[in-house]
Amino acid sequence: MPALAFAYPTDDGPFTCNQCHATDSVSGTEDWEGKGPHGYYAETTQKCEVCHTVHAAPGDSILLLTGPTVSASCLNCHDGTGGVGPYHAIEARGGSVVASHTVETTTVVPGGSTELSDVLSCSSCHSVHRTGTVAPFYRDSGYAFASQQLTLSDCLLRSDVNTDTPGAFPVYGAQWCASCHDERHSQAASVNNHPVETSFSFGYGEVTSTPGAEGPARAWGSEEAALGGYILGMGQTNGGYVMSPVDASPDGRVEARRAPLCMQCHEDARNVESTYTADYTGDDPSADNPLFLSFPHQGTNPSFLVETDDDLCLNCHAVTLLP
């Protein structure tokens, strides 16, 4: 079972799973269910005490949290020991971690021209109180367990990541990643890199999927209609990892080829040529594609690559079109 998920019980007893993961009303506040303790605070909510304890915090804790660091406190809930979580979920399901964003360890960023001002922690990328976040988007792991529906989420991603400018990164895109990994972006000053999208407003939710042999349909349905076989956004489809056509499609969704996002090469490992099948509800998780949903925290391929060797390159650079 996951570790303790709250600082201390409320007057009505311990918090329940539904209070973080359901969308039905059980606590009497519409702004609580399915959103957990991160944001949507009101005079009648009891969210602060999920993470903070006023008079009985551990002696080595900070900010009246349950752990000695922000990240340690986050991992009281998001630890993956129950099979769900950004860290340790791969190992809990028998996989091997090959790539990881290691927290509370270093200030050095691979491909970064400068060091971070403090060690990398959960709060370096996430706004735990949901203040100043990117626009919500459909993501691979956006399944609300009790509601059995695909949900939009901002993943608490900071719109001011690694900067003091509020709203500098309005969407989760290539520029968001380059806020730290700036020397891996095609705009880097000192080295040449593969072309990457330069827009600050084109992100994960704006990528147009490309229909494959089995189609890119999302696993649980979507509020976004699939027009002509195309879907807007990369979540719940493997079609977003194949380069879109150069010309406009019959439905008009693809008008011009965009440069790729970082996430079209770096995400959870998967077979791009096969249909997305990770639905969390099957008895045989080994059939899921992708098998694990831990990016960008941990991955099973080097450098968080979606696929390895030429299999990755050929998703966009078809052999028949090579000069």
C-alpha positions as CSV (number, residue, x, y, z in Angstrom):
1,M,0.0,0.0,0.0
2,P,1.1,3.6,-0.5
3,A,2.6,5.5,2.4
4,L,0.5,7.7,4.7
5,A,-1.3,10.2,2.5
6,F,-2.1,13.0,5.0
7,A,-0.6,14.7,7.9
8,Y,-3.3,13.8,10.4
9,P,-7.0,12.8,10.3
10,T,-9.8,15.4,10.0
11,D,-12.6,15.6,12.6
12,D,-14.6,13.4,10.3
13,G,-11.9,10.7,10.2
14,P,-9.1,9.9,7.7
15,F,-9.1,11.0,4.1
16,T,-10.4,8.5,1.6
17,C,-9.2,7.5,-1.8
18,N,-12.2,9.2,-3.4
19,Q,-11.3,12.5,-2.0
20,C,-8.3,12.7,-4.3
21,H,-9.2,10.4,-7.2
22,A,-13.0,10.5,-7.7
23,T,-15.2,13.0,-9.4
24,D,-18.4,12.3,-7.5
25,S,-19.3,14.6,-4.6
26,V,-18.5,13.0,-1.3
27,S,-17.3,15.9,0.8
28,G,-19.8,18.5,-0.2
29,T,-17.4,20.7,-2.2
30,E,-17.3,20.5,-5.9
31,D,-13.7,21.8,-5.9
32,W,-12.3,18.9,-3.9
33,E,-13.1,15.7,-5.7
34,G,-10.6,14.5,-8.2
35,K,-8.2,17.4,-7.5
36,G,-6.7,16.4,-4.2
37,P,-5.0,18.9,-1.9
38,H,-3.4,20.9,-4.6
39,G,-5.3,24.2,-5.1
40,Y,-9.0,25.2,-5.1
41,Y,-8.8,26.3,-1.5
42,A,-11.9,27.8,0.2
43,E,-13.1,28.6,3.7
44,T,-14.9,25.3,4.0
45,T,-12.2,23.0,2.6
46,Q,-9.7,21.0,4.8
47,K,-6.8,20.6,2.4
48,C,-3.9,22.3,4.1
49,E,-3.7,19.6,6.8
50,V,-3.2,16.9,4.1
51,C,0.4,18.1,3.8
52,H,1.0,20.4,6.8
53,T,0.6,19.7,10.5
54,V,0.7,22.8,12.8
55,H,1.9,21.4,16.1
56,A,3.2,17.8,15.4
57,A,5.4,18.0,12.4
58,P,8.5,15.7,12.5
59,G,11.6,17.2,14.0
60,D,13.5,17.2,10.8
61,S,10.7,18.5,8.6
62,I,10.5,21.9,6.9
63,L,7.5,24.2,6.4
64,L,5.5,22.0,8.8
65,L,5.5,19.3,6.2
66,T,5.7,15.5,6.8
67,G,9.2,15.2,5.5
68,P,12.6,16.8,5.6
69,T,12.3,18.2,2.1
70,V,9.5,19.2,-0.2
71,S,10.2,16.2,-2.4
72,A,10.2,13.8,0.5
73,S,6.8,15.1,1.5
74,C,5.5,14.7,-2.0
75,L,6.6,11.1,-2.0
76,N,4.5,10.3,1.0
77,C,1.6,10.0,-1.5
78,H,3.3,9.9,-4.9
79,D,5.7,7.1,-4.1
80,G,4.5,4.4,-6.5
81,T,4.5,1.6,-3.9
82,G,0.9,0.9,-4.8
83,G,1.8,0.7,-8.5
84,V,0.8,4.3,-9.2
85,G,3.1,7.2,-8.9
86,P,6.0,9.0,-10.7
87,Y,8.7,7.2,-8.8
88,H,9.2,3.5,-8.0
89,A,6.1,2.4,-10.1
90,I,8.3,0.9,-12.7
91,E,10.1,-1.2,-10.2
92,A,6.9,-2.1,-8.4
93,R,5.7,-3.6,-11.7
94,G,8.8,-5.6,-12.4
95,G,10.5,-3.1,-14.8
96,S,14.0,-1.6,-14.7
97,V,14.6,2.1,-14.4
98,V,17.2,3.3,-17.0
99,A,16.5,7.1,-17.0
100,S,15.5,9.3,-14.1
101,H,15.0,13.0,-13.1
102,T,16.7,12.5,-9.7
103,V,15.4,14.8,-7.0
104,E,17.2,16.3,-4.0
105,T,20.6,15.3,-5.4
106,T,22.1,17.8,-7.9
107,T,21.9,21.3,-9.3
108,V,23.5,20.2,-12.6
109,V,21.1,19.9,-15.6
110,P,22.1,17.7,-18.6
111,G,22.2,20.0,-21.5
112,G,21.8,23.1,-19.3
113,S,24.1,26.1,-19.8
114,T,23.8,27.0,-16.1
115,E,23.3,25.2,-12.8
116,L,20.0,25.5,-10.9
117,S,19.9,27.9,-8.0
118,D,19.0,25.0,-5.7
119,V,18.9,21.2,-6.0
120,L,16.3,19.8,-8.3
121,S,13.1,19.0,-6.4
122,C,9.5,18.3,-7.2
123,S,8.7,21.9,-6.7
124,S,11.3,22.9,-9.3
125,C,8.8,21.8,-12.0
126,H,5.5,21.6,-10.1
127,S,3.4,24.2,-8.4
128,V,2.1,22.3,-5.4
129,H,-0.6,24.9,-4.6
130,R,-1.7,25.2,-8.3
131,T,-0.6,28.9,-8.7
132,G,0.8,29.8,-12.1
133,T,0.4,26.6,-14.0
134,V,0.5,25.8,-17.8
135,A,-2.7,25.3,-19.7
136,P,-4.4,21.9,-19.1
137,F,-3.9,19.2,-21.7
138,Y,-4.9,15.6,-22.3
139,R,-2.0,13.4,-21.1
140,D,-1.3,9.6,-21.3
141,S,-1.9,9.1,-17.5
142,G,-5.0,11.4,-17.4
143,Y,-7.3,8.6,-16.2
144,A,-9.6,9.6,-13.3
145,F,-9.8,6.2,-11.6
146,A,-13.3,6.3,-10.1
147,S,-14.8,8.3,-12.9
148,Q,-13.4,6.1,-15.7
149,Q,-13.0,9.0,-18.0
150,L,-10.2,10.9,-19.7
151,T,-9.5,14.2,-18.0
152,L,-7.7,17.4,-18.8
153,S,-4.9,18.3,-16.4
154,D,-2.1,20.9,-16.0
155,C,-0.1,18.3,-14.0
156,L,0.7,21.2,-11.7
157,L,3.5,22.2,-14.1
158,R,4.8,25.6,-13.4
159,S,4.4,28.3,-16.0
160,D,7.5,30.0,-14.5
161,V,9.8,27.0,-14.4
162,N,13.4,28.0,-13.8
163,T,12.6,31.7,-14.2
164,D,11.2,34.6,-12.2
165,T,8.7,35.6,-14.9
166,P,5.1,34.5,-14.2
167,G,3.5,32.9,-17.2
168,A,6.7,32.7,-19.2
169,F,5.7,29.2,-20.4
170,P,1.9,29.1,-21.0
171,V,1.9,25.5,-22.4
172,Y,3.8,22.3,-21.8
173,G,6.0,22.4,-24.9
174,A,9.6,22.5,-26.2
175,Q,10.3,25.9,-24.6
176,W,9.1,24.6,-21.3
177,C,11.8,21.9,-21.4
178,A,14.4,24.3,-22.7
179,S,13.9,26.5,-19.6
180,C,16.5,24.1,-18.0
181,H,17.8,22.0,-21.0
182,D,18.6,25.0,-23.1
183,E,21.7,23.6,-24.8
184,R,19.5,20.7,-26.2
185,H,17.2,23.1,-28.0
186,S,17.8,24.0,-31.7
187,Q,18.1,27.6,-30.5
188,A,21.2,26.8,-28.5
189,A,24.1,29.2,-29.0
190,S,27.1,26.9,-28.7
191,V,26.0,23.6,-30.5
192,N,23.8,22.4,-33.3
193,N,20.8,20.3,-32.3
194,H,17.9,18.7,-34.1
195,P,15.2,21.2,-35.0
196,V,12.7,21.7,-32.3
197,E,9.5,23.8,-32.1
198,T,10.3,27.4,-31.1
199,S,6.8,28.6,-30.3
200,F,5.9,29.4,-26.6
201,S,2.2,28.6,-27.4
202,F,2.5,25.3,-29.2
203,G,2.7,22.4,-26.8
204,Y,1.8,18.8,-26.0
205,G,-1.9,19.6,-26.3
206,E,-1.6,21.2,-29.8
207,V,0.3,18.4,-31.6
208,T,-1.9,16.8,-34.3
209,S,-1.7,13.1,-34.4
210,T,-1.0,11.1,-37.5
211,P,-3.2,8.1,-38.3
212,G,-1.3,4.8,-38.4
213,A,-2.4,1.4,-39.7
214,E,-4.4,0.9,-36.5
215,G,-5.5,4.5,-36.1
216,P,-4.8,6.8,-33.2
217,A,-8.1,6.7,-31.3
218,R,-7.8,7.4,-27.6
219,A,-8.4,4.4,-25.3
220,W,-11.3,5.8,-23.2
221,G,-12.9,8.3,-25.6
222,S,-12.4,12.0,-25.5
223,E,-14.2,15.2,-25.4
224,E,-12.1,16.1,-28.5
225,A,-13.7,14.8,-31.6
226,A,-11.5,12.8,-34.0
227,L,-12.0,14.5,-37.4
228,G,-10.8,12.5,-40.4
229,G,-8.8,10.2,-38.1
230,Y,-6.8,13.0,-36.6
231,I,-6.8,14.0,-32.9
232,L,-5.5,17.2,-31.4
233,G,-3.0,16.5,-28.6
234,M,-0.5,13.7,-27.8
235,G,-2.3,12.2,-24.8
236,Q,-3.9,8.7,-25.2
237,T,-2.6,8.1,-28.7
238,N,0.6,7.0,-30.2
239,G,-0.1,8.8,-33.4
240,G,1.5,12.0,-32.0
241,Y,4.9,10.4,-32.3
242,V,4.8,10.1,-36.1
243,M,5.7,13.2,-38.2
244,S,2.5,14.9,-39.5
245,P,1.9,15.2,-43.3
246,V,3.5,18.2,-45.1
247,D,0.2,19.1,-46.9
248,A,-3.2,19.9,-45.5
249,S,-5.3,16.9,-44.8
250,P,-8.9,16.7,-46.1
251,D,-10.3,17.8,-42.7
252,G,-8.0,20.8,-42.7
253,R,-6.4,19.9,-39.3
254,V,-2.9,19.7,-40.6
255,E,-2.1,22.8,-42.5
256,A,1.7,22.9,-42.2
257,R,4.3,20.7,-40.6
258,R,5.5,21.9,-37.3
259,A,9.0,21.2,-35.9
260,P,8.8,18.4,-33.3
261,L,8.4,18.9,-29.6
262,C,11.0,17.3,-27.2
263,M,8.2,14.9,-26.1
264,Q,7.8,13.4,-29.5
265,C,11.2,11.7,-29.0
266,H,11.4,11.7,-25.2
267,E,8.4,10.2,-23.4
268,D,7.4,6.8,-21.9
269,A,8.8,3.9,-24.0
270,R,6.3,2.5,-26.4
271,N,5.7,0.9,-29.8
272,V,4.7,3.9,-31.9
273,E,3.4,1.7,-34.7
274,S,0.8,0.0,-32.4
275,T,-2.4,1.4,-30.8
276,Y,-2.3,3.0,-27.4
277,T,-3.7,0.4,-25.0
278,A,-2.8,1.5,-21.4
279,D,-6.2,1.5,-19.8
280,Y,-5.3,0.5,-16.2
281,T,-8.3,-1.7,-16.0
282,G,-7.1,-4.9,-17.7
283,D,-6.0,-8.0,-15.9
284,D,-2.8,-8.2,-18.1
285,P,-0.8,-4.9,-17.8
286,S,1.9,-6.5,-19.9
287,A,-0.3,-5.8,-22.9
288,D,-0.3,-2.1,-22.3
289,N,1.4,0.2,-24.8
290,P,3.2,2.1,-23.3
291,L,3.7,-0.3,-20.5
292,F,4.7,2.3,-17.9
293,L,3.4,5.9,-17.4
294,S,6.2,7.5,-15.4
295,F,7.7,10.2,-17.7
296,P,9.4,12.5,-17.1
297,H,10.2,11.2,-13.7
298,Q,11.6,7.7,-14.6
299,G,11.8,5.7,-17.9
300,T,12.9,2.3,-19.2
301,N,14.8,3.6,-22.2
302,P,18.1,5.6,-22.2
303,S,17.5,9.4,-22.1
304,F,13.7,8.8,-21.9
305,L,13.6,7.9,-25.6
306,V,10.3,6.7,-26.9
307,E,12.0,4.1,-29.0
308,T,15.7,3.3,-29.5
309,D,18.1,3.0,-32.4
310,D,16.9,3.8,-36.0
311,D,13.4,2.8,-34.9
312,L,13.1,6.2,-33.3
313,C,14.4,8.1,-36.3
314,L,12.2,6.3,-38.8
315,N,9.0,7.5,-37.1
316,C,9.5,10.7,-39.0
317,H,12.2,10.1,-41.5
318,A,10.7,7.3,-43.7
319,V,13.3,5.3,-45.6
320,T,11.4,5.8,-48.9
321,L,11.7,9.6,-48.5
322,L,15.4,9.8,-47.6
323,P,17.5,11.7,-50.2
